[in-house]
Amino acid sequence: MPGEQEISQTSSRMHNYISEDESETEDHEDHEVQEDDAESDGSTTSHGGNFENCLYNMCSSRQRRRPGWSLGQVLDPRAKWVQEWNRVFLLVCATGLIIDPLFFYALSISQSCMCLFVDGWFAITVTVLRCMTDVLHLWNMWLQLKMAKRYSFTAMVGGDGGGANGLRDTSPRSVALKYLKSKKGFLFDLFVIIPIPQIILWVVIPSLLERGSVTVVMTVFLMFFFQYLPKIYHSVCLLRRMQNLSGYIFGTVWWGIALNLIAYFVAAHAAGACWYLLGIQRAEKCLKEQCRETSGCGLRILACEDTIYYGATNTLREAARLAWAENRKARSTCLDNADHYDYGAYSWTVQLVTNDSRLEKILFPIFWGLMTLRHYSFSPPYTFGNLESSTEWLEVVFNIIVLTSGLLLVTMLIGNIKVFLHATTSKKQAMQLKMRNIEWWMRKRQLPQGFRQRVRNYERQRWAAMRGVDECEMIRNLPEGLRRDIKYHLCLDLVRQVPLFQHMDDLVLENICDRVKSLIFPKGETITREGDPVQRMLFVVRGHLQSSQVLRDGVKSCCMLGPGNFSGDELLSWCLRRPFIERLPPSSSTLVTLETTEAFSLEAEDVKYVTQHFRYTFVNEKVKRSARYYSPGWRTWAAVAIQLAWRRYKHRLTLTSLSFIRPRRPVSRCSSMGEDRLRLYTALLTSPKPNDQDDFFD
């Protein structure tokens, strides 16, 4: 039917769409890539003299280009393992944001020599951790080179509407070019893993210490924020991309609260590390002033002989360094306590800059950051919360940034957690109110305890599945086109899991998706009984059902229905029977749930609508074979026929083995081949074949 095929193809094309998070610049880049491909193909084919030469040149040019772009298969961004990797990579980004401020703690002041040095072993540890996160960043960049940014509607369910694997971007070359040319693509990912902290720590700082520029060291180290702030933005972009793809990140409210707490902890950690670094700068400034007042003291003495110190005991060889180490005035003014020098907001760092415990150096600034960020009320002049500031401009700017960031973070944190908790508690309160009303009704009607427990189990399972959200009620009042598209998006993946629907076109599947309803059955629930009218077709999504059928002489036949199986196939024969009979067909089996089961259903009227409007699909031979193969009734009939044949075969073997004892029957009494076939056909015809008068299965 050409007309029906055109309608199906038009419908499938209408459902292919481009995700909204793609920008217009990427569309322009795609157009440029297509033009480049067209130009390259045109230039290749222009040298051919005839059609065969053109084809040969095109194929040979593509074969020559292919090794340069052998990146493997294009990845679907909605694949399950890709989403799991995105979650892991988000935690890796958070870990990287925690590791980077640790570079500040590599600087320390020697208590005995009163000089600045780099803690070698601590610097090695932090560098190794940073390199490990950078390796994971590189692996993510490799995946992004092969990951499609766009997908068609059928890509999410593995359809064929968009090319290979349903993806719109089927060429690895085009996918890689889009990632390389994107503003937030390759260059941005490469920038956040440039080893700027490692270069500053291992190259720049030792050279500055050797020249005696001790106060410049901290200022140079603060240049690290030129990479740290874009790294925070990179993590936020990843967070938003994950939300756009799947609608959620980890799927639970508590993970949302945990992410907000992690963000607050990272901010406190970064603020504490900067506070520690600026505290060392203030201590070095104090030592520099004392050194200028001391005769024979040079600025190079403020830096240790071993700029990168690994813990080996070294004796002071220079007389000037020995004299500086014995300067009690400088020690009492700058390092013993903060009473003799104006440390301002860095007064608590005096006990840290000369501390040998690395753990205390890290934990105490984090505590200071958490305590400072939560204060957003101003106290008397020059006092902000728990900060006592001096008049130095750098310190004032630092305090303003810390307090403003604390105000924003606390407001956002409290707001987000309040939203998350309200989303959880409000639904729970509604559920508790509903259960209270149900309990009152069951007590008033004096229902038996068995019925009450079944009602409670059903409500619990329904709450666990949807958390109190009624999808049908939410989309019922939407415009018809939007409602159909949403149901197509939600149900197409489930519908395609049923083998009966795998040979149907998109137009039929769209109408089926528009009419299916989601159902949940608790364990031990009887769905239908044998002999009752079939009200609906059930398609199992999760869980298992037991289909039992009573045969002759009271024998019961049982089979199990799992995900992908269906029941109620009597409705197909009922709808396609001519002349049509209004009376619903009886059920040929009893269905009982073996565990909590999720399924979607098609009511009898919906099955009638689909079969009448798309009869050409259901008379297809492939659809008939699928329905017969997965039908519980036909499987039972086939099992009975096989058992009858097996018993006859075993009986024949027994007679053959006993032939040497029993005398052979006369030739006139031996059963002929025609008689054996007649007995076999009689056994098959008398077995409970389902739907003897069905037009659909004939």
N, C-alpha and C positions, 0 to 999 in steps of 0.2 A: 504494500500500500504506500505509494509515494507520498500522498498527502499526510498520512500519519507519521511517516518517517521525518518529513520536513518539520512537522509540529514538534516532534521529539527533539530534533536537533536544535530548533529555535529555542525550545525551553531550556535545554542544557547550556546553550550559549548565554541565555539571559541569566542563568544562575552563576556563571563565572564572574567573579568580581575581584577587585583589587583592594587590598587592605588599606584602611584609612590612614595608617601611620606612615605611608610612603609619601614623600614630599614631591613637589613639582620639579625640583632639581633632578631627582632621580629619574623622573619621566623623561626629562630632557636628555639625561645621560643615556637612557635606554635608546632614545631615538638616534643619538649620535652613534651608539654602538651598532645599531641596525644599519645606519648609513655606511659605517666603516665596513661592515660585512658585505653590504651590497656592492660597494666600490671595489673591494678586494675580489669578490666573485666576478664583477664585471670586467675588471682588468685582466683576470685570468682567462675568461672565456673569449675575450676580444682577439686573442692570438690564434684561436682555432679556425681552421678553414671550413669545417662543416660541423654538423650536429654531433657526430661521434667524437671529433677532436675536442669540442667544447665540454662534453661530458667527461672525457678523459682528463682534460686539464683541471676541471673542477674537482674531480675525485682525487687527483694527484696532489693538488694544492691543499685540500683538506687533510690528506694523509700526511703531508709535510708539516702542517700546522698542529696536528693533533698531539705529537709528543711534547710540544711546549706547554700544553694545557692539560696534561694528564693528572688531574686532581681527584679523579675518582667520581663516584656517583653524587649527584646533587642531593643535599640533605633537606628533609622536610622540617621546618622549624616547629611543627606541632607534633613531631614524633615524641613518644614517651621518654625515650632515653635522652633526647635533646633537652626536654624540659627538666629532667633530673639533673643533667649536667649544668644547666643554667642555675639551678638552685645551689648546686655545689660551688659553682664559680662565683655566685653572689657571696657566699660565705668566705671564699678565698679573697675576694675584694675587700670584705670587712677585715679579714686577717691582715691583708696588706696595709690597710689604713691604721691598724694597731702597731704593725712592725715598724713603719717608717719613723714615727717619733722616737723610737728607741735609739736611733742614731745619736740623739742629743745627749743621752746618758753615757756615751763613750768618753766624753770630756770630763775631767776631774782635776782637782787641785791636791797636790801632795801635802799632807799634814806636816811632814818633817822638813821638806825643802821649800815649801810655799811657792811651788811652781806648777804650771799648767801642763798636762800631758793627756795622751789618748790611751784609754784602757784597751790594750791589744786583744786580749782574749774575748772580751765583751764585743769589741768591734768585729772580730771574726764571726762570732755567733750570730750577730744581727745581720751581717752581710750574707751569710749562708741562708738564713731564713728569707731574706729579701730575694735572693736568687731563686729559691724554691718557688716562691709566689710568681716570680717573673717567668719561670718555666711553664707554669700552669697558664699564665697569660698568653704565652706563645702558642700553647696547644689550643687555646680558645681562638686565637687569631687564625690558626690553620683550619679549624672547623668553620669559622666565619667565611673563609675563602670558598668553601663548598656549600654553604647554607643559603638556600633561596630566601629572599626577602619578601617575595610575593607568592601567593598561593591562590588557586581557584577554589571554588566551593567544593568541588569533588576531590580536591587534594587532601582535605581533612579526613576523608573516608576511603581514600585509596581508589578513587574513580579514575576513569580514563579520559575525562573531559579536558584535562589540561596538559596532556602529553605524558611523558614518562613519569610514572608514579603519581600522576595527577597534578604535577607541579607546573606552574606557568613558566618558570625559568628552568628549562631542560638542558641548556648548554652550560657546562662547567666554565667555559670561557666567559660567557656573559655574566654569570654569577660572580666570578672572581673580579671582573672589571668593575662591576657595580660596587663591590666592597672596597676596591682600591681607590675608586674615585669619590666615594661618599665622604661628606664632611665629618661625620662621626664614625668613620670606618677605619681603614688601615692606619692612616697617619696618626689619628687620635689614639688608637690602641697602642701604636708604637711609641708615642710620646710618653705615655704613663709608665712605661717600663724602661725608659732610658735610665741608666745607672747614675743619676745625678748625685744622690746621697753617697754612693760608694766612691765616686770620684772626689767629692768634697772631703770625705773622711780620710781617704788613703793618699790623696795627692795634694790637694790644696792646703788643708790644715797643717800637715807636717812642714810644708815649705813656709807657711806663715809663722809657725812657731820657731823655726830655725832663724828667721829674720827678727824675731822678737815682737811681732805684731799680734799681741795676745788679745787685745780688745777688739781687733778686727775679725778675729776668728768667729766669734758669735754672730756678728753681722753677716758674714759670708754664709754661715750655717743657716741663717734665716732665709736665704735664697731658695732653700729647699721647698718653701711654700709655693714657689712658681710651678712646681710639679704636683705638690700635695693637693692644692685646691682643684686643679683639673681632674685629679684622680678621684676626688669626692664626687665631682660632676659626672665622671665616667660611671661610678657605681649607681648614681641616681638614674642615669640613662638606662642602665641595665635593668634596674628595678622597674622602671616604667615600661620597658619593652616586654618584660615578663608579664606584667599586668595586662598589657594590650593583647598579648598572644593567648593567654589562658584565662584572663579575668581575675586571677588570684596568683599568689606566689607559692605558699606552702599549703594553703587550703584550710587552715584552722585559725581561729581568732587568737589563740595563745601565741602562735608564731608571729602574728602581726604585732602583738604587745612586745614580744622578744626582740623583733627588729627595731622597734622604737627605743627600747632600752639599750640595745647595742649601739645605735646611733648616738644616744646620750653619753654612753660610756666612751665611745671613740672621741667625741668632742671634749669630754673631761680629760681624757688621756693626752690629747694634743695640746690642750691649754696648760696642763701640768708640765708637759715636756718643755714648752716655750717658757714657762715660769722658771723652771730649773735652769735653762740655758741663759736667760736674762739675769738670773741670780748669780751664776758664775761670772757673767760679764760685770756685774756690779762689784763682786768680790775682787776681780782682777783690776777694776778701776781703782778700788781702794788700795790694793797692793802697789799699783803703779804710782799713785800719789805718795805713798810711803817710801817707795824706791827713789823717787826724785828728791826727797828730803834726806836720804841717806847718801853719804859720800862713798864713792867707789861702786855704786850700784848701777848697772846698765839694764836696759829693757830686755836684753837677751837672757838675763838671769831669771826673769819671770816665767820663762819656758824651760822645762826640764831638759837635761842633756839627751835623754832618750825620749824623743817626742812620742814614740809609740812604745809603751811600757808593757812588758809581758810578765811582770812579777819577780824578776830577778833582783837580788839585793845588790845595789851599786853604792859605792862610797863616793862622797864628794871629793873631787880632785882639785877644783879651783878654789882658791882662797876667797874670792868674791862670793861664790855660792855658799861656802861654809859660813862666811860672815852674815850673809843674808838669812840663812837658815837659823842663826842664833839671834836674830833681831826680835827681841821680845815686844817692843813697841808695835811693830807692824803686825805681829801675830795677835796680840791682845786687841788691837784696833779692828782688824779685818776678819779674823777667823775664829776667835774664841767666842765672841757673842756679838749681837747686833746693837748693843747700847752705845758704842763709841763711834758709830758711823751711820749715816742716814741711808739705810737699805730700803726704806719705803715698803712697797708691797712684797719685796723679796727678803724680808727679815727672817722668815722661816727656812730659807735656803742655806743659811749659814751652817746649820747642823748637817746639811747634806753634801755640800761641795767637797768636803774632805772625808766623807764617810766611805769606808772600804766595802760596806755591804751593798752589793748591787741590787738585791731585792728591796731593801729599804729605799734606795734611790728611786726605784720605779713606783713602788706602792704609795709612798707619801705624796708625790706630786699628783697622782691620780686622786687621792683623797682630797688634796687641796682643790683640784679642778671640780670634783663633784660638789664640794662644799661651797665653792665660789659661784658656780653656774646656777645654783639654786637660789642665790640671793639676788633679788631684783628690786629691792627697796633701798633708797639712799638714806644714809645716816648724816651726822654733822659734817661740816666742811672737811674736805680732803679724806673723808672716810666713806667708802662705798661698800655697804654690807659688812664684810669682814676684811676689806682691803684698806690699808693705810698707805696712801699714795704720797710720793714726794712731788716736787714741781718739775722733774725732768720730763721732757716732752715725749720721749719714747715710752717711758713708764705710764704716762697718762694715756697715751694712745692705746697701749696694751690693755690697760684697765677698762677703757671704753669699749674696746672690741670684745673683751671677755664678758663684761656685764650685758652688753647688747645681745651677744650670742646666747648668753644664759637666759635672758628674758624670752627670746624667740624659741629656744629649744624647750624650755619648761612649758611655755604656752602650747607649743605644738605637741609635746609629749603628753601633757595632761589632756589636751583636746582629742588626740588620736586614741589614747587609752580609754577615754570616756566614751568615744564612739564605738570602739570595739566591745567594751563591756555592756554598753546599752544595747548593741545589736544582739548580744548573747542573752542578757538578763531579760530583755523585753519579750523575746520569743519563749524563753523558759517560763516566764510568768504567765504568758498566754496559754502555754501548754498545761501548766499547773491548774489554771482556772478551768480549762476545758476538761481535764481529768477529774477535777472536783465536781463539775456538773454531771459528768458521766457516772461517777460513783454515786451521786445522789439519785440519779435516774435509775440505776441498777438496783439500789436498795429499795426505792419506792415501788418498782415493778417486781421485786422479789425474784430476781433472776438467780438461777443456780450458780454455785461457785465455779463450775466448769465454764459456763458461758461468760462469767465475769473475767476469768483469767484469760480467755481467748480475746475478749475485747481489749484488755490491758496489753496483751502481747501485740495485738495489731497496732494499737496506738503507739507503742514504743518503737516498733519496727518502722512505722511511717515517719516518726520523728527522727529516728536515726538516719533514714534515707534522705529526707529533704529538709530537715531542721525547721519544720513548720511552714515551709514555703509551698504554696499551691500554684504550680506552673499554669495549670489550665485556667485558674481564676485570674492570673496575672495577664495572660495574653488573650483572654476572651474578648475584651472590649477594644482591642487594637484594630486598626484598619485591616481589611481582609488580605491585601497583598503583603503587608508586613507580618501578619499572623502566619500566613502560609510560608513565608521565607524563614521565619523563626522556627516553626515546627519542622520544616525541611532540614534546617541546620541541626536541630536537636535530635531528630529521629532517624535521619538517613543512615548514620553509622550503625544504629541498631537494626534497621530494616535490612541492610545489606548483609548482616550476619546470618540471616535466615536463607538457607539454600534455595527455598522456593522462589525468592525474589531476585536471585542473582541473574536470571535471564530476562529480566524486564527492563524496559527503557526508562529514562528519567521522568517522562511525563506520568507514567503509571505510578512510579515510586513517589512522585510529588503528591499525587492524590491520596496514596496510602498514608504517607506521613501526615497529611492534613487531618486524617480521621483516626489515627491510632490514639490510644489512651494508655497511660502508664498505670500499672497495678502492682500491689505488694501483697503477698500472702504469707502469713506466719507459718511456722512448722506445724505439721499435723492437720492442716485445714483441708477439708473436702471441697474442691472447686466445683465439680460436676459429678452427677451420679449416672450410672448406666440406665438408659431408658428415658431420662429427662430431655426436654427439648434443648437443642444446642442454641444458646443465646449469642455466642461470640466465638471467634477464633483466638487462641492464645499462642503467643510466640515467646518462648522462654529466653530471657536475657541472662539471668544469674540464678543459681540454685538448680534443684532437681525435683521432678514430679514422678510419681508412680502411676502408671496407667494400667488398670486391671480390668479384665474382661472375663465374664463367666461363660465357659464353654458348655458342651453337652455333658450330662452325667455329673454336674456340679463341679467340674474341674475349672480352676481359675488360672488364667494366663496373665502374667505381669511383665511389664517392660518399663524401663526408666527413660524419662525424657530430660535431656540436659540443655545447656545453652545452644541455640540454633534450631532445636526441635520445635514442633508446633502440634497443636491439637485442635479439633473442631473442623477437620477437613470435610466433614459431611456438608458444611455450608457451601463449599465450592460446587459439589454435585447438585445440591438443592437449587443454587442460583442458575446453573447452566442447563437444568433439566427442561425439556420441552415436551408437553405443555407444562407451564410453570404452576406449581402448587403453593398456595399461601401458607400451608401448615409447615412449621419448622420441623426439620428432621430430628429423630431421636438420637441421643448420644449412644455410641457403641461401647463406651468404656467409662470407668470411674477414675477421676483424677484426684490424687491426694499428694500434698506437698511433703517431701522428705526433709526439707530444711527451709529456711527463709528464702523465698523465691521472688524475684523481680521479673515481671513480664509486661509486654504491651499487647493490647487486644484490639480487635476489629469487631464491632458489633455486627449483628446479622444484616441490618439495613445498610451499613457501610460496605460490607462484602457484596451485597446485592448491587449497590451503586457502582462499585469498581468493576465487577464482572460484566454488568450490562453495558457500561460505556467503553470498556476496553476488552471486549470479548475476544478480539484477535490475539491478545497476549495469552489468554488462558487456554486457548486451543492449540498453542504451540506444543510441539512434541517434547521439547526439553522441559517445559514447565510441567507437563503431565508426568514425565519420568521422575522429576524431582519430588512432586507431590506423592507419587506412588512409593518412592523409595523411603521417604521420611515419614510417611503416614503410619501411626501406631497400629491401625486396623489392618493395613496391608502387611505390615511386619508380622503381626500375630498370625495371619492366614498363611504367610510364607513359612513361618516356624512350624505350624501344624502340618503343612504339606511335607516339609523336610523330615519331620519326625515320623510321619506315616511311611515315607519312602525308606527311611533308615530301618524302621522295624521290619518292613517286608524284606529288606536286604539281609538283616540279621537272621530272620526266620529261614530264608533260603539257604544261608550258610549253615545253619543248624541241621536242616534236612540233608544237605550234602555231606556233612560230617557223620551223620547217622545212617548213611546209605548202605554201609557194609553190615549193619545189624539188621535193619528192616529190609525185607524183600522189596525189590523195585515193583512199582505199580505196572500194570499192563500198559502197553503203548496206547491203548484206546482211552485210558483214564488220565494220561498225562495232559497237563494244561498246555495249551498252545500259546504262541506269542500274542495272538489277538486277545485271548482270554486274560493274560497278564495285563495288557494295556487297558482292557475294559475294567479290571479291578482297580487299577491305579487311577483312572479317570473318575470312577465312582467314589473313591476315597477323597479325591480333590474336590469334587462337586459337592459332596456331603459335608465337607469341612466348612467352618464359618467364614466364608469369603465376604468381605465387607462390601456393602453397597452394590448388590448384584445388578441393580437397574440403573447404575450411574452412567451418565453420558460422558462425564469428565474423565473417568479413568478407563473407559473402553477404547 
